[in-house]
């Protein structure tokens, strides 16, 4: 086959993966919608989940076919043989920010006996750290969303609250970022024991003050705060 690796889907992951592979000296072809799909040793679908089955049906039958979905099982690619999945447990910045990726990018691999080694090989070519995963995909992906998307939601929301104190939103996020990053590092090392602040101390009078201030600002913010406060109480060691 003339194409060792074909990536279908020029989004953030597709562009980042192409850039990494080329910088490491690997031959790779990135293609988008409406482009004829060539045969390849490995074809990796980095398209949205809703498009995986339709795109897969257009991929030549030779070689290994992988998808990059975290939520879908690899068997959505059946009835083809040599199928699997490679899902990096990471958020990707796109073409211009590939150099900003952390040194460790975990990547879940699964698939049939032929595809799994190919998924591992591709992960290693990308510099990712592959791990076998055969559990519940919905639970796995929900954990990724909570750790990734919800962390963004909380920081952006906190920035908006701080910006109500006459601090520009971009500056507010930057001011809060060291606290957020240090808190995450502490949580990695110590779990729930890393919790600090009024909820961990049981200072409900301060929680009440926060809730009143947020209710005046935006009742929806107060609801989010109370929901997170409840979840935090449940975490207390």
ABEGO torsion letter per residue (X at the ends): XABABBBBGBBAAAAAAAAAAAAAGBBBBBBBBGBBBBBBABBBBABBAAAAAAAAAABBABEBBBBABAABBAAAAOABBGBBBBBBBBBBAEAAAAAABBABBBBBBBEBAAAAAAAAAAAAAAGBBBBBBABBAAAAAAAAAAAAAAAAAAAAAAAAAAAAAGBBAAAAAAAAAAAAAAAAAAAAAAEAAABBEAAAAGBAAAAAAAAAAAAAABAAAAAAAAAAAAAAAAABX
